[in-house]
Amino acid sequence: MASASYDARRGELTTYFDRTAVEAWSRLTSDAPVSRIRATVRAGRDAMRATLLSWLPADMTGLRLLDAGCGTGALSVEAARRGAEVVAIDVSPTLIGLAQERLPAIAGAGRIDFRVGDMLDPALGRFDHVVAMDSLIHYRAGDIARALAVLGARTDGSVLFTVAPRTALLTLMHAAGQFFPRSDRSPSIVPVTERGLRRRMSSEQALDGFAWVQSHRTNSGFYLSNAIALTRTQRVSQPHPHPEVPERSGGLEGALQPAPRSLEGSFEAAPQHLRMRGMRGMNGTEGSVR
Ligand SMILES: C[S@@+](CC[C@H](N)C(=O)[O-])C[C@H]1O[C@@H](n2cnc3c(N)ncnc32)[C@H](O)[C@@H]1O
C-alpha cells in the first residue's frame, strides 16, 4: 500500500512530466542539440542506462521486464532488442505517446507493452526484472523503500534502480536550480544517504529475500546518480510463473542490513563483503548480474 506522500508526489510528477516539462524531456531524450549543461545530463543518463543494461542478461528471451517510469522508453527498446517482454509504464500519457511514436522496429521475439499508470499497479503482474531509472529519485527515502518492497514482492530476479546521492555538491546544485530553467524545473529531487536508504529498506519485509549486490555512481557534469542492484536470493513461496529463470546462487552476505558505519553517507561501489559470491564486477572490476 503506497503512502499519502507517495500519492501526492506522483500527482506532482504527473503534472510535471505530462505538461510542464514535456518539451524539455522530449528534447533531452532525443538527438536534438541541447545546452552544454543539458548535454552533460544527457551523457550521464546515457552512461547510467548502459550501466543498468549491463546488469541485465544479454539474452532476455522469454523474460518479463518492468520499465518502471519508462519516460520516452529508451531502456525498454534496448531490453526488447535482447528479446525481453517489456511492460513500459509511466504516469505521463504524453511521454508514453512519444515513446510509442519513437518506437523502432524490434527484430526478434522482444516486444513492448506501453501502459499509462502507476508503476506499483498490481495488475501488471510478476516480473523477472524491474528497472526504475531516475523515476524514484523524486520520492522520499521511506517511499522509495516501500516502492521497492512492492516491486520486489512481484520480482523473481533483480530490481535495479537509481537514487540521487546526498552530497554537498548536489545540494548546492539543487539550490542553484541549474538543471532546468525556472519554467520547467522538476519537482525537487530528494537526495538520500546510503545509510538512510538501507535502514528503511531493512524494515521492509518483502525485501528480506533480496541482496544489495552492487552499486555504481555516474557523475557527469550536472548529472549525479547512483545505480543499485538488488537480486533475489530466496525463492518466492508461491509457484514460480517463470520456470526458465534460474535460481540465484550465492550467499546472503548482501542481504539488506543497515549499512556498516564506514559506509554512512557513501554510495561508492559496494565493498567486497557485500557482493555475492561468484559475481564478476562492473567496469571490468565490479560485477555484472548475468
Ligand atoms: C526522470 S524521468 C526518467 C524516465 C526514464 N526512466 C528515463 O530514464 O529516461 C522519471 C519518469 O518517471 C515517471 N514516474 C514517476 N513516478 C511514477 C510512478 N509512480 N509510476 C509511473 N511512472 C512514474 C515520470 O512520469 C517520468 O517520466
The ligand as a MOL file (V3000), in Angstrom:
LIG
                    3D

  0  0  0     0  0            999 V3000
M  V30 BEGIN CTAB
M  V30 COUNTS 27 29 0 0 0
M  V30 BEGIN ATOM
M  V30 1 C 13.3370 11.4200 -14.8410 0
M  V30 2 S 12.1450 10.5760 -15.7680 0 CHG=1
M  V30 3 C 13.0280 9.1310 -16.2600 0
M  V30 4 C 12.3710 8.4000 -17.3950 0
M  V30 5 C 13.0790 7.1490 -17.8780 0
M  V30 6 N 13.1690 6.1370 -16.8480 0
M  V30 7 C 14.4510 7.5050 -18.3650 0
M  V30 8 O 15.4280 7.2520 -17.6530 0
M  V30 9 O 14.5380 8.0980 -19.4550 0 CHG=-1
M  V30 10 C 11.0850 9.9240 -14.4840 0
M  V30 11 C 9.8280 9.2890 -15.0360 0
M  V30 12 O 9.1780 8.5660 -14.0120 0
M  V30 13 C 7.7950 8.7290 -14.1830 0
M  V30 14 N 7.1560 8.3940 -12.8840 0
M  V30 15 C 7.3290 8.9830 -11.6920 0
M  V30 16 N 6.6060 8.3730 -10.7400 0
M  V30 17 C 5.9510 7.3540 -11.3560 0
M  V30 18 C 5.0510 6.3560 -10.8880 0
M  V30 19 N 4.6850 6.2850 -9.6130 0
M  V30 20 N 4.5770 5.4620 -11.7790 0
M  V30 21 C 4.9410 5.5220 -13.0890 0
M  V30 22 N 5.7880 6.4600 -13.5840 0
M  V30 23 C 6.2960 7.3660 -12.7270 0
M  V30 24 C 7.6550 10.1680 -14.6140 0
M  V30 25 O 6.4280 10.4460 -15.2470 0
M  V30 26 C 8.8470 10.3060 -15.5600 0
M  V30 27 O 8.5260 10.0050 -16.8910 0
M  V30 END ATOM
M  V30 BEGIN BOND
M  V30 1 1 1 2
M  V30 2 1 2 3
M  V30 3 1 2 10
M  V30 4 1 3 4
M  V30 5 1 4 5
M  V30 6 1 5 6
M  V30 7 1 5 7
M  V30 8 2 7 8
M  V30 9 1 7 9
M  V30 10 1 10 11
M  V30 11 1 11 12
M  V30 12 1 11 26
M  V30 13 1 12 13
M  V30 14 1 13 14
M  V30 15 1 13 24
M  V30 16 1 14 15
M  V30 17 1 14 23
M  V30 18 2 15 16
M  V30 19 1 16 17
M  V30 20 1 17 18
M  V30 21 2 17 23
M  V30 22 1 18 19
M  V30 23 2 18 20
M  V30 24 1 20 21
M  V30 25 2 21 22
M  V30 26 1 22 23
M  V30 27 1 24 25
M  V30 28 1 24 26
M  V30 29 1 26 27
M  V30 END BOND
M  V30 END CTAB
M  END
